[in-house]
Amino acid sequence: MKKNSTKGGKQTELRIGFGYDIHRMVEGRELILGGLKINHPKGLLGHSDGDVVIHTICDSLLGSVGAGEIGVYFPPTDLAIMGISSRAIAEKVLEILEKKEAKINQIDVTIVAEEPKIKPHYENIKKSLSEIFKTKPEDVSFKAKSMEGLGEVGKGEAIICYAVSAVKIKK
């Protein structure tokens, strides 16, 4: 990776991480995406609030610093954290980045969903993500794709999310 000089003589290195997650859509749960409640008759099933967007970003950030994935820190077998807010998961990930002297450079997210339509929520989700991950809105990219009726996602039974994150880490 490219290294650059920093004040104090330390070098910074640009590191990349990739994240992926999928959650089933079910009746009777709120739909939380990117930290926002989206009005929809179905929500995402999960041990937490099911926010597939935050989970994916957290996994990409943890990957960028070689710190595993969120299931290591928030195991689905831990009943004490049942229903935890994904914002709390993001806070823990930010603490891990801080300990590793890593700063978020960019987050790029693609959500794959047939329903609800995500495009009307782009700006609000992008703003929410920049607040949650303590970065500038221009450093967050958020977009959506559909499966054009194919598979579980295309039938509205699940939502998939992918994310790539870049961090600068002191070496």
Rosetta blueprint (number, residue, H / E / L):
1 M L
2 K L
3 K E
4 N E
5 S E
6 T L
7 K H
8 G H
9 G H
10 K L
11 Q E
12 T E
13 E E
14 L E
15 R E
16 I E
17 G E
18 F E
19 G E
20 Y E
21 D E
22 I E
23 H E
24 R E
25 M E
26 V E
27 E E
28 G L
29 R L
30 E L
31 L E
32 I E
33 L E
34 G L
35 G L
36 L E
37 K E
38 I E
39 N L
40 H L
41 P L
42 K E
43 G E
44 L E
45 L L
46 G L
47 H L
48 S L
49 D L
50 G L
51 D L
52 V H
53 V H
54 I H
55 H H
56 T H
57 I H
58 C H
59 D H
60 S H
61 L H
62 L H
63 G H
64 S H
65 V L
66 G L
67 A L
68 G L
69 E L
70 I H
71 G H
72 V H
73 Y H
74 F L
75 P L
76 P L
77 T L
78 D L
79 L H
80 A H
81 I H
82 M L
83 G L
84 I L
85 S L
86 S H
87 R H
88 A H
89 I H
90 A H
91 E H
92 K H
93 V H
94 L H
95 E H
96 I H
97 L H
98 E H
99 K H
100 K L
101 E L
102 A E
103 K E
104 I E
105 N E
106 Q E
107 I E
108 D E
109 V E
110 T E
111 I E
112 V E
113 A L
114 E L
115 E L
116 P L
117 K L
118 I L
119 K H
120 P H
121 H H
122 Y H
123 E H
124 N H
125 I H
126 K H
127 K H
128 S H
129 L H
130 S H
131 E H
132 I H
133 F L
134 K L
135 T L
136 K L
137 P H
138 E H
139 D H
140 V E
141 S E
142 F E
143 K E
144 A E
145 K E
146 S L
147 M L
148 E L
149 G L
150 L L
151 G H
152 E H
153 V H
154 G H
155 K L
156 G L
157 E L
158 A E
159 I E
160 I E
161 C E
162 Y E
163 A E
164 V E
165 S E
166 A E
167 V E
168 K E
169 I E
170 K E
171 K L
